[in-house]
Amino acid sequence: MTAASEPMIRLEALTKHYPGQRQPAVDALDLAIPEGEIVMLVGPSGCGKTTTLEMINRLVEPSSGRIILEGEDVTHIDPDALRRRIGYAIQQIGLFPHRTIAQNIATVPRLLGWSKERIRDRVDELLEMVGLEPTEYRDRYPKALSGGQRQRVGVARAMAADPPVLLMDEPFGATDPITRNRLQDEFRRIQDDIGKTIVFVTHDIDEAITLGDRIAILQVSAQIAQYDTPENILSNPADDFVVDFLGSGSVFKRLDLARVRDAHPDRDWPTLPVDADVEAARRLTAGDHRPVLVVDEGKPLRWLRPEHLADAPELRDAGLAVGRLLQPTDRLSEALTELLVASVPAAPVIDGNGRYLGVLDLATLHRAVADLQSEARGTGQQGAAT
């Protein structure tokens, strides 16, 4: 555990100058990475973000400057010993094809001399953590897995020895958009449980906004254009370079950042138990413009409007089946997409135990967007005043 005032990683004037190149790949970079946070390094191709990442674990040796890890200068210690303290996951994954999934994940623990029982327990724990059933995947080989599954194994391998720091170089970059979104959500959930210090390279500003506690937007030679929280960068970009890099549609980017819980789902939505009297349902649907939600022991089941009750003997089969159930941690951007294509422009929200929490509809979402816009204007004016 680092001291409260000491970041987990501190880079001091870190520089890499390759022979034959006029300009340094990284030029005197100063960066403090707090403990337990995800710091995203993002910028145009060739700006030095991957070189910076590789210098932290000395896959690339710095030309000058210092790397401080947990208060210790690790710039010149044995690089192999350093790498055993740092997990590393890359876009190409790099699993050993001739080793099973369990053997791949166990690579570093074996080097550290862990017992077979401890390694087996840790492998199973990590497979469960990344959503792969140990009995099904432990003895498979990488070629038998999908790209998304291999990415999960790569993340598990990086965490195998429980290092305090993880370095991740576009670990989800080679996956399709749907798989990438799922992996991002799963990764954020895992981070909420494990609280590692993570330095994550990406070329995708939307991914940086979705995953990062802080974002470092880099220019050529890893010069920092802005280093701040996603909220502050979206609300108060430092200069024209940052504005151009963010692109248009900052409100929609905020929808990627915000979650369903931030929209405050409507807890007063009209509901009826599935065994309610049909006549009571007719009175309720006639007196409220919103579709009534039928629930079965608290589980959202069907939507009812007046026209659904003309000849219905009971509520169990009346109306329209509920579509997707949202969770508080779902992104507002995903919720908006769901509402726009759903037969009923509303979606029930449930917690991790399936308990009903309320309903998110377009009116509630519109109010949330208005609040985001108001917050952005207020933060921007405050930033300008300072």
C-alpha positions as CSV (number, residue, x, y, z in Angstrom):
1,M,0.0,0.0,0.0
2,T,1.4,3.4,-1.0
3,A,1.4,6.4,1.2
4,A,-1.7,8.5,0.8
5,S,0.2,11.3,-0.9
6,E,2.3,9.0,-3.1
7,P,0.8,7.8,-6.4
8,M,1.2,4.1,-7.2
9,I,3.2,5.0,-10.3
10,R,5.1,8.3,-10.9
11,L,6.9,9.0,-14.2
12,E,9.5,11.8,-13.9
13,A,10.9,13.4,-17.1
14,L,10.6,9.9,-18.8
15,T,12.2,10.0,-22.2
16,K,12.8,7.6,-25.0
17,H,15.0,8.7,-28.0
18,Y,15.5,6.0,-30.6
19,P,18.8,6.2,-32.6
20,G,18.3,7.8,-36.0
21,Q,15.2,9.6,-35.0
22,R,15.2,13.4,-34.8
23,Q,12.3,13.6,-32.3
24,P,12.0,11.6,-29.1
25,A,9.2,9.0,-29.1
26,V,8.5,10.2,-25.5
27,D,9.9,13.5,-24.4
28,A,10.3,14.3,-20.6
29,L,6.9,12.9,-19.6
30,D,5.8,13.6,-16.1
31,L,2.7,11.6,-15.0
32,A,1.3,10.6,-11.6
33,I,-1.0,7.5,-11.6
34,P,-3.1,7.2,-8.4
35,E,-3.5,3.9,-6.7
36,G,-6.6,1.9,-7.6
37,E,-7.5,4.0,-10.6
38,I,-7.7,3.2,-14.4
39,V,-5.7,5.8,-16.3
40,M,-6.2,5.8,-20.0
41,L,-3.5,6.9,-22.4
42,V,-5.1,8.0,-25.6
43,G,-3.9,10.0,-28.6
44,P,-3.2,9.9,-32.3
45,S,-1.1,7.1,-33.8
46,G,2.6,7.5,-33.2
47,C,2.2,9.8,-30.2
48,G,4.2,7.5,-27.8
49,K,1.5,6.0,-25.7
50,T,2.6,2.4,-26.2
51,T,6.2,3.3,-25.8
52,T,5.3,4.9,-22.5
53,L,3.5,1.8,-21.4
54,E,6.4,-0.4,-22.3
55,M,8.8,1.7,-20.4
56,I,6.8,1.3,-17.2
57,N,7.7,-2.4,-17.1
58,R,11.0,-1.9,-19.0
59,L,10.1,-3.8,-22.1
60,V,11.6,-0.6,-23.6
61,E,14.4,0.9,-21.6
62,P,14.1,4.7,-21.0
63,S,16.8,6.9,-22.4
64,S,16.5,9.1,-19.3
65,G,14.1,9.9,-16.5
66,R,12.7,7.8,-13.7
67,I,10.0,5.3,-13.0
68,I,8.8,5.2,-9.4
69,L,6.6,2.2,-8.4
70,E,5.0,2.2,-4.9
71,G,7.6,4.8,-3.8
72,E,10.6,2.8,-5.1
73,D,12.8,3.9,-8.0
74,V,12.6,0.9,-10.4
75,T,14.4,2.5,-13.3
76,H,17.5,0.3,-13.0
77,I,16.4,-2.8,-11.0
78,D,16.3,-6.2,-12.6
79,P,13.6,-6.0,-15.3
80,D,12.4,-9.6,-14.8
81,A,11.8,-9.0,-11.1
82,L,9.9,-5.8,-12.0
83,R,7.7,-7.5,-14.5
84,R,6.6,-10.1,-11.9
85,R,5.1,-7.2,-10.0
86,I,3.2,-5.9,-13.0
87,G,0.5,-7.7,-15.1
88,Y,0.6,-7.1,-18.8
89,A,-2.1,-7.7,-21.4
90,I,-1.8,-6.8,-25.1
91,Q,-4.1,-6.7,-28.1
92,Q,-2.5,-9.7,-29.8
93,I,-3.2,-11.6,-26.5
94,G,0.0,-13.7,-26.9
95,L,-1.4,-17.0,-25.4
96,F,0.9,-20.0,-25.8
97,P,-0.9,-22.2,-28.3
98,H,0.6,-25.5,-27.1
99,R,-0.4,-24.8,-23.5
100,T,-3.9,-25.3,-22.0
101,I,-5.9,-22.3,-20.7
102,A,-5.0,-23.2,-17.1
103,Q,-1.3,-23.5,-18.0
104,N,-1.4,-20.1,-19.8
105,I,-2.9,-18.4,-16.8
106,A,-0.4,-20.1,-14.4
107,T,2.7,-18.8,-16.3
108,V,3.8,-16.2,-13.7
109,P,2.7,-18.1,-10.6
110,R,4.8,-21.0,-11.7
111,L,7.8,-18.8,-12.2
112,L,7.2,-17.5,-8.6
113,G,7.2,-21.0,-7.3
114,W,3.6,-21.3,-6.2
115,S,2.4,-24.7,-5.1
116,K,0.2,-26.7,-7.5
117,E,-2.8,-26.4,-5.2
118,R,-2.5,-22.7,-4.9
119,I,-2.1,-22.3,-8.7
120,R,-5.1,-24.5,-9.4
121,D,-7.3,-22.5,-7.0
122,R,-6.1,-19.2,-8.5
123,V,-6.7,-20.3,-12.1
124,D,-10.3,-21.4,-11.2
125,E,-10.9,-18.1,-9.3
126,L,-9.8,-16.1,-12.3
127,L,-11.7,-18.1,-14.9
128,E,-14.9,-17.5,-12.8
129,M,-14.0,-13.8,-12.5
130,V,-13.8,-13.3,-16.3
131,G,-17.0,-15.3,-16.9
132,L,-15.5,-18.7,-18.1
133,E,-16.6,-21.8,-16.3
134,P,-13.4,-23.5,-15.0
135,T,-14.6,-27.1,-15.6
136,E,-15.4,-26.2,-19.2
137,Y,-12.4,-24.1,-20.1
138,R,-9.5,-25.1,-17.9
139,D,-8.2,-27.9,-20.1
140,R,-9.0,-26.4,-23.5
141,Y,-6.3,-24.9,-25.8
142,P,-6.5,-21.4,-27.2
143,K,-7.4,-22.5,-30.7
144,A,-10.7,-23.8,-29.3
145,L,-11.8,-20.4,-28.0
146,S,-13.4,-17.4,-29.7
147,G,-11.5,-14.2,-30.0
148,G,-13.5,-12.7,-27.1
149,Q,-12.8,-15.7,-24.9
150,R,-9.1,-15.5,-25.6
151,Q,-9.1,-11.8,-24.6
152,R,-10.7,-12.8,-21.3
153,V,-8.0,-15.4,-20.7
154,G,-5.3,-12.8,-21.5
155,V,-6.8,-10.5,-18.8
156,A,-6.9,-13.4,-16.4
157,R,-3.3,-14.3,-17.1
158,A,-2.3,-10.6,-16.5
159,M,-3.9,-10.8,-13.0
160,A,-2.7,-14.3,-12.1
161,A,0.0,-13.3,-9.5
162,D,-2.3,-10.6,-8.1
163,P,0.0,-7.8,-9.1
164,P,-0.8,-4.3,-7.8
165,V,-0.4,-2.8,-11.3
166,L,-1.9,-3.9,-14.7
167,L,-0.6,-2.6,-18.0
168,M,-3.0,-3.0,-20.9
169,D,-2.2,-2.2,-24.5
170,E,-5.5,-2.1,-26.5
171,P,-6.5,-5.4,-25.0
172,F,-10.0,-5.3,-26.7
173,G,-8.9,-3.7,-29.9
174,A,-9.0,-6.8,-32.1
175,T,-12.6,-7.7,-31.2
176,D,-15.9,-6.8,-33.0
177,P,-17.9,-3.9,-31.5
178,I,-20.5,-6.0,-29.7
179,T,-17.8,-8.2,-28.1
180,R,-15.7,-5.2,-27.2
181,N,-18.6,-3.5,-25.4
182,R,-19.3,-6.7,-23.4
183,L,-15.6,-7.0,-22.5
184,Q,-15.5,-3.4,-21.4
185,D,-18.5,-3.8,-19.2
186,E,-17.1,-7.0,-17.7
187,F,-13.7,-5.4,-17.2
188,R,-15.3,-2.4,-15.4
189,R,-17.2,-4.8,-13.2
190,I,-14.1,-6.8,-12.3
191,Q,-12.2,-3.6,-11.5
192,D,-15.0,-2.5,-9.1
193,D,-14.2,-5.8,-7.2
194,I,-10.4,-5.8,-7.4
195,G,-9.4,-2.1,-7.4
196,K,-6.1,-2.5,-9.3
197,T,-4.0,0.4,-10.6
198,I,-4.3,0.1,-14.3
199,V,-2.6,1.9,-17.2
200,F,-4.6,1.3,-20.3
201,V,-3.6,2.3,-23.9
202,T,-6.3,2.9,-26.4
203,H,-6.8,4.8,-29.7
204,D,-10.5,5.1,-29.0
205,I,-11.7,8.1,-27.1
206,D,-15.1,6.5,-26.5
207,E,-13.4,3.5,-24.8
208,A,-11.3,5.9,-22.7
209,I,-14.4,7.8,-21.6
210,T,-16.2,4.5,-20.8
211,L,-13.4,2.9,-18.8
212,G,-11.2,5.5,-17.4
213,D,-11.1,7.2,-14.0
214,R,-8.7,9.6,-15.6
215,I,-7.6,10.2,-19.2
216,A,-4.3,11.5,-20.5
217,I,-4.7,12.8,-24.0
218,L,-1.3,12.8,-25.6
219,Q,0.2,14.7,-28.5
220,V,3.4,13.9,-30.4
221,S,6.2,12.7,-28.2
222,A,3.7,11.9,-25.4
223,Q,3.3,15.6,-24.5
224,I,0.2,15.8,-22.3
225,A,-2.6,18.0,-23.9
226,Q,-4.9,17.3,-20.9
227,Y,-4.9,14.9,-17.9
228,D,-8.2,14.9,-16.0
229,T,-11.4,12.9,-15.3
230,P,-13.6,12.1,-18.3
231,E,-16.3,14.4,-16.9
232,N,-13.9,17.4,-16.7
233,I,-12.4,16.7,-20.1
234,L,-15.8,16.6,-21.8
235,S,-17.1,19.6,-19.9
236,N,-14.0,21.8,-20.2
237,P,-11.5,20.7,-22.9
238,A,-8.1,22.3,-22.4
239,D,-7.5,23.5,-26.0
240,D,-8.4,23.1,-29.7
241,F,-6.3,19.9,-29.9
242,V,-8.5,18.2,-27.2
243,V,-11.7,19.6,-28.8
244,D,-10.7,18.1,-32.2
245,F,-9.7,14.8,-30.6
246,L,-13.0,14.5,-28.7
247,G,-14.9,15.1,-31.9
248,S,-18.5,16.2,-32.1
249,G,-21.4,14.9,-29.9
250,S,-20.0,15.5,-26.4
251,V,-23.6,14.9,-25.0
252,F,-23.7,11.5,-26.6
253,K,-20.2,10.7,-25.2
254,R,-21.6,11.6,-21.8
255,L,-24.4,9.0,-22.4
256,D,-21.6,6.4,-22.7
257,L,-20.1,7.7,-19.5
258,A,-23.4,7.9,-17.5
259,R,-25.3,4.9,-16.3
260,V,-28.9,4.0,-15.9
261,R,-28.8,4.7,-12.2
262,D,-27.8,8.3,-13.0
263,A,-31.1,8.8,-14.8
264,H,-33.1,7.9,-11.6
265,P,-35.6,5.3,-12.9
266,D,-39.2,6.1,-12.1
267,R,-40.2,4.2,-9.0
268,D,-43.8,5.4,-9.1
269,W,-44.5,3.7,-12.5
270,P,-48.0,2.0,-12.5
271,T,-47.7,-1.7,-11.8
272,L,-50.0,-4.6,-11.2
273,P,-49.4,-8.2,-9.9
274,V,-50.0,-10.9,-12.5
275,D,-52.9,-12.3,-10.5
276,A,-54.7,-8.9,-10.3
277,D,-58.4,-8.6,-11.4
278,V,-58.8,-7.7,-15.1
279,E,-61.3,-5.1,-14.2
280,A,-58.8,-3.4,-11.9
281,A,-56.4,-3.4,-14.7
282,R,-58.9,-1.8,-17.0
283,R,-59.4,1.1,-14.5
284,L,-55.7,1.6,-14.0
285,T,-54.8,1.6,-17.7
286,A,-57.7,4.0,-18.5
287,G,-56.5,6.4,-15.9
288,D,-52.8,6.6,-16.8
289,H,-51.2,7.4,-20.2
290,R,-48.3,5.1,-19.4
291,P,-48.4,1.4,-20.1
292,V,-49.0,-0.6,-17.0
293,L,-46.2,-3.0,-16.0
294,V,-47.4,-6.5,-14.9
295,V,-45.1,-8.1,-12.4
296,D,-44.9,-11.7,-11.1
297,E,-43.6,-11.7,-7.6
298,G,-41.6,-8.6,-8.4
299,K,-40.3,-9.8,-11.8
300,P,-41.3,-7.6,-14.7
301,L,-43.5,-9.6,-17.1
302,R,-45.7,-7.7,-19.5
303,W,-46.9,-4.3,-20.7
304,L,-50.6,-3.4,-20.7
305,R,-52.6,-0.8,-22.5
306,P,-56.4,-0.4,-22.6
307,E,-56.7,-2.1,-26.0
308,H,-55.0,-5.3,-24.6
309,L,-57.8,-5.9,-22.1
310,A,-60.9,-6.1,-24.3
311,D,-61.2,-9.9,-24.3
312,A,-58.4,-10.9,-21.8
313,P,-59.5,-13.4,-19.2
314,E,-56.4,-12.8,-17.1
315,L,-53.3,-10.7,-17.1
316,R,-50.6,-13.4,-17.6
317,D,-51.1,-13.6,-21.3
318,A,-52.4,-10.1,-22.0
319,G,-50.5,-7.2,-23.5
320,L,-46.9,-7.3,-24.7
321,A,-44.0,-9.3,-23.3
322,V,-41.4,-7.1,-21.6
323,G,-38.2,-6.8,-23.7
324,R,-34.7,-6.2,-22.3
325,L,-34.4,-5.7,-18.6
326,L,-31.9,-2.9,-17.7
327,Q,-29.5,-2.9,-14.8
328,P,-28.3,0.2,-12.9
329,T,-24.8,-0.2,-14.3
330,D,-25.9,-0.3,-18.0
331,R,-24.8,2.7,-20.1
332,L,-27.4,5.3,-20.9
333,S,-26.3,5.1,-24.6
334,E,-27.3,1.4,-24.7
335,A,-30.5,2.2,-22.9
336,L,-31.4,4.9,-25.4
337,T,-30.8,2.4,-28.3
338,E,-33.1,-0.1,-26.6
339,L,-35.9,2.4,-26.0
340,L,-35.8,3.6,-29.6
341,V,-36.3,0.1,-31.1
342,A,-38.6,-1.4,-28.4
343,S,-42.3,-1.9,-29.1
344,V,-42.9,0.0,-25.8
345,P,-40.5,2.9,-25.3
346,A,-39.8,2.0,-21.7
347,A,-37.7,-0.6,-20.0
348,P,-37.9,-2.0,-16.4
349,V,-34.7,-1.7,-14.3
350,I,-33.7,-4.5,-12.0
351,D,-30.8,-5.0,-9.6
352,G,-28.3,-7.9,-9.7
353,N,-30.7,-10.1,-7.7
354,G,-33.6,-9.5,-10.2
355,R,-35.5,-7.1,-7.9
356,Y,-37.5,-4.4,-9.6
357,L,-36.2,-0.9,-9.2
358,G,-38.4,1.2,-11.5
359,V,-38.8,2.1,-15.2
360,L,-36.7,4.1,-17.5
361,D,-38.6,5.7,-20.4
362,L,-37.8,8.3,-23.0
363,A,-39.2,11.2,-20.8
364,T,-36.9,10.2,-17.9
365,L,-34.0,9.8,-20.2
366,H,-34.7,13.2,-21.8
367,R,-34.5,14.8,-18.3
368,A,-31.2,13.0,-17.7
369,V,-29.7,14.4,-20.9
370,A,-30.9,17.9,-20.0
371,D,-29.2,17.5,-16.6
372,L,-26.0,16.5,-18.4
373,Q,-26.1,19.5,-20.7
374,S,-26.8,21.8,-17.8
375,E,-23.9,20.3,-15.8
376,A,-21.6,20.6,-18.8
377,R,-22.5,24.3,-19.2
378,G,-22.0,25.0,-15.5
379,T,-18.6,23.2,-15.4
380,G,-17.4,24.9,-18.5
381,Q,-18.3,28.4,-17.1
382,Q,-16.6,27.5,-13.9
383,G,-13.5,26.4,-15.7
384,A,-13.5,29.5,-17.8
385,A,-13.8,31.7,-14.7
386,T,-10.8,30.0,-13.1
